[in-house]
Amino acid sequence: MASARAALKVIREHPELRERLHDNARVTYGALQQLGYELGPVITPIVGVHVRDTDQALNAWRFLIDHGVYVNLVPLQASPGPFCLLRVSLSAAHTPEQIDTIIEGFRALRDSGPLRESANS
């Protein structure tokens, strides 16, 4: 209870954090969409990139880690649809430089081949 109260206090005292979080989500979602990735229908702080093949998803997850970008890998069995997910979890603490790193990691992934069938080049 104490941690929930503390979190609510931070939100009340720093409304700019919520706006920064939403800005980070909009920028990341828009950039990944422009790169041709299939995404969920709603912009949220957790951007889900759909990957239709389990092996491709695992290879993409490893590729992104090797390029300094950590995403959560959601396997087909735990996904809400007929796809795996690479979940980009954003926060208000992400800097513009970190958002750029995420976007560049996905650009390199698209250009390298592990997801060529899942992203439009």
C-alpha positions as CSV (number, residue, x, y, z in Angstrom):
1,M,0.0,0.0,0.0
2,A,2.8,2.4,0.9
3,S,4.5,2.0,-2.5
4,A,1.2,2.6,-4.3
5,R,0.6,5.8,-2.3
6,A,4.2,6.9,-3.0
7,A,3.7,6.3,-6.8
8,L,0.4,8.2,-6.8
9,K,2.1,11.1,-5.0
10,V,4.8,11.2,-7.6
11,I,2.2,11.2,-10.4
12,R,0.3,14.1,-8.7
13,E,3.4,16.1,-8.1
14,H,5.1,15.5,-11.5
15,P,2.4,15.5,-14.2
16,E,5.2,16.1,-16.8
17,L,6.3,12.5,-16.2
18,R,3.0,11.2,-17.7
19,E,3.4,13.4,-20.7
20,R,7.0,12.3,-21.2
21,L,5.9,8.7,-21.0
22,H,3.2,9.2,-23.6
23,D,5.7,11.2,-25.8
24,N,8.1,8.3,-25.6
25,A,5.4,5.8,-26.6
26,R,4.2,8.0,-29.5
27,V,7.7,8.5,-30.9
28,T,8.6,4.8,-30.6
29,Y,5.4,3.5,-32.0
30,G,5.4,5.9,-34.9
31,A,9.0,5.1,-35.8
32,L,8.5,1.4,-35.6
33,Q,5.4,1.7,-37.7
34,Q,7.3,3.8,-40.3
35,L,10.0,1.1,-40.4
36,G,7.2,-1.3,-41.5
37,Y,6.7,-3.3,-38.3
38,E,3.3,-4.8,-37.6
39,L,2.2,-3.4,-34.2
40,G,-0.8,-3.5,-31.9
41,P,-3.6,-1.1,-32.8
42,V,-3.2,1.3,-29.9
43,I,-0.2,3.4,-28.8
44,T,0.7,2.5,-25.3
45,P,3.9,2.5,-23.2
46,I,4.3,-1.2,-24.1
47,V,4.8,-1.4,-27.8
48,G,4.2,-5.0,-29.1
49,V,6.0,-5.9,-32.4
50,H,4.3,-8.9,-34.0
51,V,6.5,-11.7,-35.3
52,R,4.8,-14.6,-37.1
53,D,7.5,-17.1,-36.7
54,T,8.9,-18.4,-33.4
55,D,12.5,-18.9,-34.7
56,Q,12.5,-15.4,-36.2
57,A,11.2,-13.9,-32.9
58,L,14.0,-15.6,-31.0
59,N,16.6,-14.5,-33.5
60,A,15.3,-11.0,-33.4
61,W,15.3,-10.9,-29.6
62,R,19.0,-12.0,-29.6
63,F,19.9,-9.5,-32.3
64,L,18.3,-6.6,-30.4
65,I,20.2,-7.6,-27.2
66,D,23.4,-7.7,-29.1
67,H,22.6,-4.2,-30.3
68,G,21.9,-2.8,-26.9
69,V,18.1,-3.1,-26.9
70,Y,16.3,-5.3,-24.4
71,V,12.8,-6.3,-25.2
72,N,10.6,-9.0,-23.6
73,L,10.0,-12.0,-25.9
74,V,6.4,-13.3,-25.7
75,P,6.1,-16.8,-27.2
76,L,3.2,-17.8,-29.4
77,Q,1.6,-19.8,-26.5
78,A,1.4,-16.6,-24.3
79,S,0.5,-14.2,-27.1
80,P,-2.9,-12.7,-27.6
81,G,-2.9,-13.7,-31.3
82,P,-1.3,-16.0,-33.9
83,F,2.1,-14.4,-33.4
84,C,5.0,-13.9,-31.0
85,L,5.7,-10.5,-29.6
86,L,8.8,-8.4,-29.0
87,R,7.5,-6.1,-26.3
88,V,9.2,-2.7,-26.0
89,S,8.5,-1.4,-22.4
90,L,8.9,2.3,-22.2
91,S,9.1,4.7,-19.2
92,A,9.2,8.4,-18.6
93,A,12.9,7.8,-17.6
94,H,13.9,6.9,-21.1
95,T,15.9,9.7,-22.7
96,P,15.6,10.8,-26.3
97,E,19.0,9.2,-26.9
98,Q,17.7,5.9,-25.5
99,I,14.6,6.0,-27.6
100,D,16.9,6.6,-30.6
101,T,18.9,3.5,-29.7
102,I,15.7,1.5,-29.6
103,I,14.6,2.7,-33.0
104,E,18.1,2.2,-34.5
105,G,18.2,-1.3,-33.1
106,F,14.9,-2.1,-34.8
107,R,16.2,-0.4,-38.0
108,A,19.3,-2.6,-38.0
109,L,17.1,-5.6,-37.3
110,R,14.9,-4.8,-40.3
111,D,17.9,-4.2,-42.5
112,S,19.8,-7.3,-41.4
113,G,17.3,-9.9,-42.4
114,P,16.0,-11.8,-39.3
115,L,12.6,-10.3,-39.8
116,R,12.5,-9.5,-43.5
117,E,9.3,-11.4,-43.9
118,S,7.7,-9.6,-40.9
119,A,8.8,-6.0,-41.7
120,N,8.5,-4.1,-44.9
121,S,11.9,-3.0,-46.1
